[in-house]
Amino acid sequence: MAQGASVHETARIDEPCHLGEGTRIWHYTHVMAGASIGAGCNIGQNVYVDADVVIGDGCKIQNNVSVYKGVTLEDGVFCGPSMVFTNVINPRAFIERKHEMRPTLVQTGATLGANSTIVCGITIGAYALIGAGSVVTKNVPAYSMFYGVPGRHAGWVSEEGFVLLGDGKDFVCPETGKKYSLNDGILTPGG
């Protein structure tokens, strides 16, 4: 555990695990042995971080989120209050299926809105924005805005999280003026 991390007295941190410099762990949070949390993270109240979970630098995980085994968060990911990750596609209380966990990857800068559910075995692309209350059941492309039940593509967003304006091929962020281009279903900065 890093000496530069701040851990509230009610939190439980099982060793060995890694807490990066400047990371803050709040009330009643439980970090399991084997978890790795990067530098400069803010882990809210009543969060559970399972064994072998990897959380990158600068992530913010709001209250009441469970990050289960098989989930990887790259740098700068935001998990809204009470959002949900799953790790087994067809759980039953009376059948042991821990060997059937499906990995979930949330790439750099993505935002997962409050009360959203991320079904296991998918990738949320970099800087994607998942709307509050959405249920995401398939891969989400980078810079994509998804919302609804089930979650559907509803537009494109900038790295800063603003809805992009454009003609279907060339886009611009109305706040920053940064340009983006869509080629073969892949949005990239520049253009």
C-alpha atoms as an extended CHARMM CRD file, in Angstrom:
* protein
*
       191  EXT
         1         1  MET       CA              0.0000000000        0.0000000000        0.0000000000  PROA      1               0.0000000000
         2         2  ALA       CA              1.3760000000        3.4380000000       -0.9310000000  PROA      2               0.0000000000
         3         3  GLN       CA              2.2590000000        5.7170000000        1.9390000000  PROA      3               0.0000000000
         4         4  GLY       CA              0.7710000000        8.6500000000        0.0450000000  PROA      4               0.0000000000
         5         5  ALA       CA             -2.7430000000        7.1590000000       -0.0770000000  PROA      5               0.0000000000
         6         6  SER       CA             -5.4490000000        8.4040000000        2.2880000000  PROA      6               0.0000000000
         7         7  VAL       CA             -7.7190000000        5.7400000000        3.7900000000  PROA      7               0.0000000000
         8         8  HSD       CA            -10.7140000000        6.5230000000        6.0170000000  PROA      8               0.0000000000
         9         9  GLU       CA            -10.6390000000        4.6870000000        9.3470000000  PROA      9               0.0000000000
        10        10  THR       CA            -13.8530000000        2.7670000000        8.5210000000  PROA      10              0.0000000000
        11        11  ALA       CA            -12.4680000000        1.4000000000        5.2400000000  PROA      11              0.0000000000
        12        12  ARG       CA            -11.0680000000       -2.1190000000        5.0520000000  PROA      12              0.0000000000
        13        13  ILE       CA             -7.9430000000       -2.6540000000        2.9780000000  PROA      13              0.0000000000
        14        14  ASP       CA             -6.8180000000       -6.2960000000        2.6610000000  PROA      14              0.0000000000
        15        15  GLU       CA             -3.1210000000       -6.8940000000        2.0350000000  PROA      15              0.0000000000
        16        16  PRO       CA             -1.3970000000       -7.2770000000       -0.2610000000  PROA      16              0.0000000000
        17        17  CYS       CA             -2.9040000000       -4.7130000000       -2.6140000000  PROA      17              0.0000000000
        18        18  HSD       CA             -1.6670000000       -1.5680000000       -4.3220000000  PROA      18              0.0000000000
        19        19  LEU       CA             -2.9460000000        1.9490000000       -3.6520000000  PROA      19              0.0000000000
        20        20  GLY       CA             -1.3090000000        4.6490000000       -5.7530000000  PROA      20              0.0000000000
        21        21  GLU       CA              0.0730000000        7.9390000000       -4.5020000000  PROA      21              0.0000000000
        22        22  GLY       CA             -2.6340000000       10.4950000000       -3.7010000000  PROA      22              0.0000000000
        23        23  THR       CA             -5.5000000000        8.0060000000       -3.8970000000  PROA      23              0.0000000000
        24        24  ARG       CA             -8.3210000000        8.5730000000       -1.4140000000  PROA      24              0.0000000000
        25        25  ILE       CA            -10.4680000000        5.7470000000       -0.0220000000  PROA      25              0.0000000000
        26        26  TRP       CA            -13.6600000000        6.8490000000        1.7580000000  PROA      26              0.0000000000
        27        27  HSD       CA            -16.0530000000        5.4810000000        4.4070000000  PROA      27              0.0000000000
        28        28  TYR       CA            -16.9540000000        1.7680000000        4.5440000000  PROA      28              0.0000000000
        29        29  THR       CA            -15.0950000000        0.8620000000        1.3590000000  PROA      29              0.0000000000
        30        30  HSD       CA            -13.5490000000       -2.6120000000        1.0410000000  PROA      30              0.0000000000
        31        31  VAL       CA            -10.5050000000       -3.2720000000       -1.1580000000  PROA      31              0.0000000000
        32        32  MET       CA             -9.6550000000       -6.9790000000       -1.4760000000  PROA      32              0.0000000000
        33        33  ALA       CA             -6.1590000000       -8.4570000000       -1.5110000000  PROA      33              0.0000000000
        34        34  GLY       CA             -4.6920000000       -8.4950000000       -4.9940000000  PROA      34              0.0000000000
        35        35  ALA       CA             -6.5020000000       -5.3540000000       -6.1930000000  PROA      35              0.0000000000
        36        36  SER       CA             -4.4960000000       -2.5780000000       -7.8110000000  PROA      36              0.0000000000
        37        37  ILE       CA             -5.6830000000        1.0470000000       -7.6610000000  PROA      37              0.0000000000
        38        38  GLY       CA             -3.6090000000        3.6880000000       -9.4470000000  PROA      38              0.0000000000
        39        39  ALA       CA             -2.4580000000        7.1270000000       -8.3720000000  PROA      39              0.0000000000
        40        40  GLY       CA             -4.7830000000       10.0620000000       -7.8010000000  PROA      40              0.0000000000
        41        41  CYS       CA             -7.9930000000        8.0280000000       -7.6140000000  PROA      41              0.0000000000
        42        42  ASN       CA            -11.0450000000        8.9290000000       -5.5320000000  PROA      42              0.0000000000
        43        43  ILE       CA            -12.8940000000        5.8380000000       -4.2890000000  PROA      43              0.0000000000
        44        44  GLY       CA            -16.2210000000        6.8650000000       -2.7090000000  PROA      44              0.0000000000
        45        45  GLN       CA            -18.2220000000        5.6080000000        0.2260000000  PROA      45              0.0000000000
        46        46  ASN       CA            -19.3690000000        1.9660000000        0.3620000000  PROA      46              0.0000000000
        47        47  VAL       CA            -17.3680000000        0.8430000000       -2.6880000000  PROA      47              0.0000000000
        48        48  TYR       CA            -16.2110000000       -2.7610000000       -3.1090000000  PROA      48              0.0000000000
        49        49  VAL       CA            -13.0630000000       -3.4920000000       -5.1390000000  PROA      49              0.0000000000
        50        50  ASP       CA            -12.6530000000       -7.2250000000       -5.7320000000  PROA      50              0.0000000000
        51        51  ALA       CA             -9.4380000000       -9.2560000000       -5.8710000000  PROA      51              0.0000000000
        52        52  ASP       CA             -7.3530000000       -8.8660000000       -9.0330000000  PROA      52              0.0000000000
        53        53  VAL       CA             -9.2790000000       -5.7840000000      -10.2050000000  PROA      53              0.0000000000
        54        54  VAL       CA             -7.0730000000       -3.2070000000      -11.9420000000  PROA      54              0.0000000000
        55        55  ILE       CA             -8.0080000000        0.4660000000      -11.6780000000  PROA      55              0.0000000000
        56        56  GLY       CA             -5.8340000000        2.9840000000      -13.5280000000  PROA      56              0.0000000000
        57        57  ASP       CA             -4.6670000000        6.4340000000      -12.4800000000  PROA      57              0.0000000000
        58        58  GLY       CA             -7.0730000000        9.3100000000      -11.9120000000  PROA      58              0.0000000000
        59        59  CYS       CA            -10.2720000000        7.2550000000      -11.7280000000  PROA      59              0.0000000000
        60        60  LYS       CA            -13.3220000000        8.4100000000       -9.7590000000  PROA      60              0.0000000000
        61        61  ILE       CA            -15.6590000000        5.7670000000       -8.3930000000  PROA      61              0.0000000000
        62        62  GLN       CA            -18.7160000000        7.2390000000       -6.7190000000  PROA      62              0.0000000000
        63        63  ASN       CA            -20.6500000000        5.7910000000       -3.7700000000  PROA      63              0.0000000000
        64        64  ASN       CA            -22.1510000000        2.2800000000       -3.7460000000  PROA      64              0.0000000000
        65        65  VAL       CA            -20.2570000000        0.7760000000       -6.7020000000  PROA      65              0.0000000000
        66        66  SER       CA            -18.9470000000       -2.8120000000       -6.7200000000  PROA      66              0.0000000000
        67        67  VAL       CA            -16.0370000000       -3.4010000000       -9.0820000000  PROA      67              0.0000000000
        68        68  TYR       CA            -15.9780000000       -7.1800000000       -9.4500000000  PROA      68              0.0000000000
        69        69  LYS       CA            -13.1770000000       -9.5320000000      -10.4490000000  PROA      69              0.0000000000
        70        70  GLY       CA            -12.6460000000       -9.4140000000      -14.1960000000  PROA      70              0.0000000000
        71        71  VAL       CA            -13.1960000000       -5.6460000000      -14.4900000000  PROA      71              0.0000000000
        72        72  THR       CA            -10.3500000000       -3.4030000000      -15.6670000000  PROA      72              0.0000000000
        73        73  LEU       CA            -10.6450000000        0.3870000000      -15.6000000000  PROA      73              0.0000000000
        74        74  GLU       CA             -8.0240000000        2.2840000000      -17.5570000000  PROA      74              0.0000000000
        75        75  ASP       CA             -6.9150000000        5.8090000000      -16.5860000000  PROA      75              0.0000000000
        76        76  GLY       CA             -9.4380000000        8.5780000000      -15.9670000000  PROA      76              0.0000000000
        77        77  VAL       CA            -12.5980000000        6.4500000000      -15.8330000000  PROA      77              0.0000000000
        78        78  PHE       CA            -15.6420000000        7.8750000000      -14.0090000000  PROA      78              0.0000000000
        79        79  CYS       CA            -18.1200000000        5.4510000000      -12.3960000000  PROA      79              0.0000000000
        80        80  GLY       CA            -21.3100000000        7.2270000000      -11.3310000000  PROA      80              0.0000000000
        81        81  PRO       CA            -23.1670000000        6.5490000000       -8.0750000000  PROA      81              0.0000000000
        82        82  SER       CA            -24.6550000000        3.0570000000       -7.7340000000  PROA      82              0.0000000000
        83        83  MET       CA            -23.6730000000        1.9230000000      -11.2260000000  PROA      83              0.0000000000
        84        84  VAL       CA            -23.3040000000       -1.8600000000      -11.5980000000  PROA      84              0.0000000000
        85        85  PHE       CA            -20.7750000000       -4.2390000000      -13.1200000000  PROA      85              0.0000000000
        86        86  THR       CA            -21.5760000000       -7.9270000000      -13.6130000000  PROA      86              0.0000000000
        87        87  ASN       CA            -19.0250000000      -10.6930000000      -14.1380000000  PROA      87              0.0000000000
        88        88  VAL       CA            -21.0380000000      -13.8660000000      -14.8420000000  PROA      88              0.0000000000
        89        89  ILE       CA            -23.5920000000      -13.8960000000      -17.6590000000  PROA      89              0.0000000000
        90        90  ASN       CA            -26.0240000000      -16.4450000000      -16.1620000000  PROA      90              0.0000000000
        91        91  PRO       CA            -25.5660000000      -16.6210000000      -12.3750000000  PROA      91              0.0000000000
        92        92  ARG       CA            -27.4180000000      -19.0640000000      -10.1570000000  PROA      92              0.0000000000
        93        93  ALA       CA            -27.1010000000      -19.1540000000       -6.3720000000  PROA      93              0.0000000000
        94        94  PHE       CA            -26.9470000000      -22.9560000000       -6.3940000000  PROA      94              0.0000000000
        95        95  ILE       CA            -24.3690000000      -23.3670000000       -9.2310000000  PROA      95              0.0000000000
        96        96  GLU       CA            -20.7200000000      -22.3280000000       -8.8100000000  PROA      96              0.0000000000
        97        97  ARG       CA            -19.6910000000      -20.3620000000      -11.9330000000  PROA      97              0.0000000000
        98        98  LYS       CA            -16.6220000000      -18.3950000000      -10.8280000000  PROA      98              0.0000000000
        99        99  HSD       CA            -14.6540000000      -20.0960000000      -13.6090000000  PROA      99              0.0000000000
       100       100  GLU       CA            -17.0920000000      -18.5730000000      -16.1520000000  PROA      100             0.0000000000
       101       101  MET       CA            -16.3530000000      -14.9150000000      -15.3860000000  PROA      101             0.0000000000
       102       102  ARG       CA            -16.2170000000      -12.7300000000      -18.4640000000  PROA      102             0.0000000000
       103       103  PRO       CA            -13.7500000000       -9.8180000000      -18.4830000000  PROA      103             0.0000000000
       104       104  THR       CA            -14.9540000000       -6.2450000000      -18.8870000000  PROA      104             0.0000000000
       105       105  LEU       CA            -12.6700000000       -3.4460000000      -20.0710000000  PROA      105             0.0000000000
       106       106  VAL       CA            -13.4700000000        0.2450000000      -19.6090000000  PROA      106             0.0000000000
       107       107  GLN       CA            -11.0010000000        2.2780000000      -21.6290000000  PROA      107             0.0000000000
       108       108  THR       CA             -9.3700000000        5.6220000000      -20.8550000000  PROA      108             0.0000000000
       109       109  GLY       CA            -11.6130000000        8.5630000000      -20.0300000000  PROA      109             0.0000000000
       110       110  ALA       CA            -14.9630000000        6.7660000000      -20.2860000000  PROA      110             0.0000000000
       111       111  THR       CA            -17.9210000000        7.8530000000      -18.1240000000  PROA      111             0.0000000000
       112       112  LEU       CA            -20.4550000000        5.3570000000      -16.7510000000  PROA      112             0.0000000000
       113       113  GLY       CA            -23.5440000000        7.2340000000      -15.5670000000  PROA      113             0.0000000000
       114       114  ALA       CA            -25.3490000000        6.8070000000      -12.2570000000  PROA      114             0.0000000000
       115       115  ASN       CA            -27.3120000000        3.5600000000      -11.9450000000  PROA      115             0.0000000000
       116       116  SER       CA            -26.0910000000        2.2520000000      -15.2970000000  PROA      116             0.0000000000
       117       117  THR       CA            -25.4760000000       -1.4920000000      -15.6270000000  PROA      117             0.0000000000
       118       118  ILE       CA            -22.5520000000       -2.8830000000      -17.6010000000  PROA      118             0.0000000000
       119       119  VAL       CA            -23.1040000000       -6.5230000000      -18.5540000000  PROA      119             0.0000000000
       120       120  CYS       CA            -19.8650000000       -8.5250000000      -18.4560000000  PROA      120             0.0000000000
       121       121  GLY       CA            -17.7220000000       -9.5160000000      -21.4030000000  PROA      121             0.0000000000
       122       122  ILE       CA            -17.7230000000       -6.1960000000      -23.2400000000  PROA      122             0.0000000000
       123       123  THR       CA            -15.4550000000       -3.2210000000      -23.8780000000  PROA      123             0.0000000000
       124       124  ILE       CA            -16.4510000000        0.3820000000      -23.2810000000  PROA      124             0.0000000000
       125       125  GLY       CA            -14.3260000000        2.4690000000      -25.6580000000  PROA      125             0.0000000000
       126       126  ALA       CA            -12.1640000000        5.4240000000      -24.7200000000  PROA      126             0.0000000000
       127       127  TYR       CA            -14.0520000000        8.6250000000      -23.8030000000  PROA      127             0.0000000000
       128       128  ALA       CA            -17.4360000000        6.9350000000      -24.3060000000  PROA      128             0.0000000000
       129       129  LEU       CA            -20.3650000000        8.3310000000      -22.3180000000  PROA      129             0.0000000000
       130       130  ILE       CA            -22.9450000000        5.9220000000      -20.8790000000  PROA      130             0.0000000000
       131       131  GLY       CA            -26.1620000000        7.6570000000      -19.8100000000  PROA      131             0.0000000000
       132       132  ALA       CA            -27.6010000000        7.3300000000      -16.3180000000  PROA      132             0.0000000000
       133       133  GLY       CA            -29.7950000000        4.2430000000      -15.8910000000  PROA      133             0.0000000000
       134       134  SER       CA            -28.6580000000        2.6080000000      -19.1360000000  PROA      134             0.0000000000
       135       135  VAL       CA            -28.1420000000       -1.1390000000      -19.5030000000  PROA      135             0.0000000000
       136       136  VAL       CA            -25.1580000000       -1.8320000000      -21.7630000000  PROA      136             0.0000000000
       137       137  THR       CA            -25.1070000000       -5.3020000000      -23.3100000000  PROA      137             0.0000000000
       138       138  LYS       CA            -22.6150000000       -4.8750000000      -26.1890000000  PROA      138             0.0000000000
       139       139  ASN       CA            -19.3200000000       -3.2070000000      -26.9950000000  PROA      139             0.0000000000
       140       140  VAL       CA            -19.3840000000        0.5940000000      -27.0690000000  PROA      140             0.0000000000
       141       141  PRO       CA            -17.1190000000        2.3770000000      -29.5850000000  PROA      141             0.0000000000
       142       142  ALA       CA            -14.7110000000        5.0950000000      -28.4710000000  PROA      142             0.0000000000
       143       143  TYR       CA            -16.3070000000        8.5820000000      -28.1710000000  PROA      143             0.0000000000
       144       144  SER       CA            -19.7710000000        7.0350000000      -28.4400000000  PROA      144             0.0000000000
       145       145  MET       CA            -22.7740000000        8.2050000000      -26.4300000000  PROA      145             0.0000000000
       146       146  PHE       CA            -24.9940000000        5.2890000000      -25.3580000000  PROA      146             0.0000000000
       147       147  TYR       CA            -28.1950000000        5.4130000000      -23.3660000000  PROA      147             0.0000000000
       148       148  GLY       CA            -31.4450000000        3.5330000000      -22.8300000000  PROA      148             0.0000000000
       149       149  VAL       CA            -32.5420000000        0.0080000000      -21.9750000000  PROA      149             0.0000000000
       150       150  PRO       CA            -30.9380000000       -1.7110000000      -23.7140000000  PROA      150             0.0000000000
       151       151  GLY       CA            -28.2480000000        0.9040000000      -24.3620000000  PROA      151             0.0000000000
       152       152  ARG       CA            -28.0690000000        2.1780000000      -27.9210000000  PROA      152             0.0000000000
       153       153  HSD       CA            -25.7520000000        4.5000000000      -29.8100000000  PROA      153             0.0000000000
       154       154  ALA       CA            -27.2000000000        8.0350000000      -29.6050000000  PROA      154             0.0000000000
       155       155  GLY       CA            -24.3810000000       10.2120000000      -30.9220000000  PROA      155             0.0000000000
       156       156  TRP       CA            -20.7510000000       11.0970000000      -30.4010000000  PROA      156             0.0000000000
       157       157  VAL       CA            -18.9780000000       13.0000000000      -27.6240000000  PROA      157             0.0000000000
       158       158  SER       CA            -15.6730000000       14.8110000000      -27.3260000000  PROA      158             0.0000000000
       159       159  GLU       CA            -12.8860000000       13.8730000000      -24.9180000000  PROA      159             0.0000000000
       160       160  GLU       CA            -14.3450000000       16.5600000000      -22.6490000000  PROA      160             0.0000000000
       161       161  GLY       CA            -17.8050000000       14.9200000000      -22.7470000000  PROA      161             0.0000000000
       162       162  PHE       CA            -19.6810000000       17.3950000000      -24.9580000000  PROA      162             0.0000000000
       163       163  VAL       CA            -22.0480000000       16.1820000000      -27.6960000000  PROA      163             0.0000000000
       164       164  LEU       CA            -20.3540000000       16.6330000000      -31.0730000000  PROA      164             0.0000000000
       165       165  LEU       CA            -21.9680000000       18.5370000000      -33.9080000000  PROA      165             0.0000000000
       166       166  GLY       CA            -21.4430000000       17.4600000000      -37.4940000000  PROA      166             0.0000000000
       167       167  ASP       CA            -22.6020000000       16.1080000000      -40.8130000000  PROA      167             0.0000000000
       168       168  GLY       CA            -22.1500000000       12.3840000000      -40.1480000000  PROA      168             0.0000000000
       169       169  LYS       CA            -18.4840000000       12.2880000000      -41.1710000000  PROA      169             0.0000000000
       170       170  ASP       CA            -16.8530000000       15.4300000000      -39.7900000000  PROA      170             0.0000000000
       171       171  PHE       CA            -17.6090000000       16.6510000000      -36.2800000000  PROA      171             0.0000000000
       172       172  VAL       CA            -16.6260000000       19.4880000000      -33.9690000000  PROA      172             0.0000000000
       173       173  CYS       CA            -16.8640000000       19.9800000000      -30.2220000000  PROA      173             0.0000000000
       174       174  PRO       CA            -19.0490000000       23.0640000000      -29.6430000000  PROA      174             0.0000000000
       175       175  GLU       CA            -17.1300000000       23.9360000000      -26.4600000000  PROA      175             0.0000000000
       176       176  THR       CA            -13.4980000000       23.4480000000      -27.4780000000  PROA      176             0.0000000000
       177       177  GLY       CA            -13.5990000000       23.6360000000      -31.2950000000  PROA      177             0.0000000000
       178       178  LYS       CA            -11.6560000000       20.3600000000      -31.4890000000  PROA      178             0.0000000000
       179       179  LYS       CA            -12.3930000000       18.4170000000      -34.6860000000  PROA      179             0.0000000000
       180       180  TYR       CA            -13.1780000000       14.7200000000      -35.0700000000  PROA      180             0.0000000000
       181       181  SER       CA            -13.6040000000       12.4680000000      -38.1320000000  PROA      181             0.0000000000
       182       182  LEU       CA            -15.6640000000        9.3030000000      -38.6000000000  PROA      182             0.0000000000
       183       183  ASN       CA            -14.1750000000        6.6470000000      -40.8790000000  PROA      183             0.0000000000
       184       184  ASP       CA            -15.5350000000        3.0840000000      -41.1470000000  PROA      184             0.0000000000
       185       185  GLY       CA            -17.5020000000        3.5490000000      -37.8940000000  PROA      185             0.0000000000
       186       186  ILE       CA            -14.4430000000        4.7080000000      -35.9270000000  PROA      186             0.0000000000
       187       187  LEU       CA            -14.3440000000        8.2690000000      -34.5880000000  PROA      187             0.0000000000
       188       188  THR       CA            -10.9000000000        9.8260000000      -34.1530000000  PROA      188             0.0000000000
       189       189  PRO       CA             -9.6700000000       13.2600000000      -33.0950000000  PROA      189             0.0000000000
       190       190  GLY       CA             -8.2900000000       15.4920000000      -35.8250000000  PROA      190             0.0000000000
       191       191  GLY       CA             -9.6520000000       16.0440000000      -39.2370000000  PROA      191             0.0000000000
